[in-house]
Each structure stands twice: as C-alpha cells, then as structure tokens.
Amino acid sequence: MRDGAVAVVGDKDSVLAFKAIGLDVFPVEGDIQARETVHTLARSYSVIFVTEKVAIAAETYIKRYKARAYPVIVPIPSAEGSLHLGLDGINANVEKAIGANVLADNKED
C-alpha cells in the first residue's frame, strides 16, 4: 500500500475536478465497474473517496474494509447532489458510540 495515496472514484463529472489538486481519479460507469474499481484500489490506496452512488454499488466491499485500518473509504456527494449517505453514516456511528444521536436535527415544525 502506498503511504498517503488518495484515490477518488465516481462518475466522470463528479471526480475530474479532484485531478486538479493532485489526487488519483478513477471515473467509472455502472455498478459493476464501480465495485471492481473499489476492490482493486483497496489494495494500494490509503484513502478512497467514492461518490455516494459508488458507495451504494460497492456496499459489500466497503463494509468489509470498515473492519480494517486501511483503506479508509469516504462517501462524498456527486455532481448531481447529495444522497446524505455520508451524514447518515456519521449519525449512526455517533449513536452507536454514545447511545444517542446528538447530531440529529430535532427541530419541530
């Protein structure tokens, strides 16, 4: 595994901008290519940012890697907008850790 290596996986419109800041970019089309790419990159990258659609497509692999120190796989919104997958994951982890979701928006309408 390359120390500090960071990859970004997702649809072309969502990931190309990350190339400008020096990250390794892997545009994918379709669920099968998304799963295969995440699985392959997990062997050589420390951090992998994936669009939320890729995170859904590669959910099985991502769950497997959560138990390991590396790679860290982080869902990010795509150019189309957020599915709130990343925030939902943070909320679930906070609730698991302290027994209550202190980050939830509890505003009454």
C-alpha positions in Angstrom: 0.0 0.0 0.0 1.3 3.4 -0.9 1.5 5.6 2.2 -0.8 8.6 1.9 -2.1 7.6 -1.5 -5.6 9.1 -2.2 -8.0 8.0 -4.9 -11.4 9.3 -6.0 -13.9 7.0 -7.7 -17.2 8.1 -9.3 -18.9 9.4 -12.4 -16.7 11.5 -14.7 -18.4 14.8 -14.0 -18.0 14.4 -10.2 -14.4 13.3 -10.0 -12.4 15.1 -12.6 -12.0 18.3 -10.5 -10.1 16.2 -7.9 -7.4 15.6 -10.5 -6.5 19.4 -10.4 -5.5 19.1 -6.8 -3.3 16.0 -7.5 -5.5 13.1 -6.4 -5.7 9.9 -8.5 -9.0 9.9 -10.3 -10.9 6.9 -11.5 -14.1 7.6 -13.4 -16.5 4.7 -13.6 -19.6 3.8 -15.5 -22.1 1.4 -13.9 -22.3 -0.6 -10.7 -20.1 -3.5 -11.9 -17.2 -1.2 -12.8 -17.6 0.7 -9.6 -17.4 -2.4 -7.4 -14.4 -3.8 -9.3 -12.6 -0.4 -9.1 -13.1 0.0 -5.4 -12.0 -3.6 -4.8 -8.8 -3.1 -6.9 -7.9 0.2 -5.4 -8.3 -1.0 -1.8 -5.1 -3.0 -2.2 -2.9 0.1 -3.0 -4.6 3.3 -1.6 -4.8 4.5 2.0 -7.8 6.7 1.4 -10.5 6.3 -1.2 -13.2 8.9 -1.7 -16.2 7.5 -3.5 -19.4 9.2 -4.7 -22.5 8.1 -2.9 -23.7 6.2 -5.9 -20.5 4.2 -6.0 -20.7 3.6 -2.2 -24.1 2.1 -2.7 -22.9 -0.1 -5.6 -19.8 -1.3 -3.7 -21.5 -1.5 -0.3 -20.4 -5.1 0.3 -16.7 -4.3 -0.2 -16.9 -1.1 1.8 -18.4 -3.0 4.8 -15.6 -5.5 4.6 -12.9 -2.8 4.6 -14.6 -0.9 7.6 -13.1 -3.5 10.0 -9.6 -2.7 8.7 -7.4 0.2 9.4 -6.8 0.8 5.7 -8.2 1.8 3.3 -10.4 4.5 4.7 -13.4 4.8 2.3 -15.2 8.1 2.5 -18.5 8.7 0.6 -18.9 12.1 -0.9 -21.7 13.8 -2.8 -21.7 13.6 -6.6 -22.1 16.5 -9.0 -25.8 15.7 -9.0 -26.1 16.4 -5.3 -26.1 14.6 -2.0 -28.0 11.4 -1.0 -26.9 12.2 2.6 -25.2 8.8 2.8 -22.1 10.3 4.5 -24.1 12.2 7.1 -26.3 9.2 7.8 -23.1 7.1 8.4 -21.7 9.7 10.8 -25.0 9.9 12.7 -25.1 6.1 13.0 -21.6 5.9 14.3 -22.2 8.7 16.9 -25.4 7.0 18.1 -23.5 3.7 18.4 -20.6 5.2 20.3 -22.6 7.3 22.8 -26.1 5.8 22.8 -27.8 8.8 21.4 -27.7 10.8 18.2 -26.7 14.2 19.4 -26.1 15.4 15.8 -29.6 14.8 14.6 -31.7 17.7 13.7 -34.5 17.6 16.3 -36.4 20.8 15.2 -40.1 20.6 15.4 -42.0 22.2 12.6 
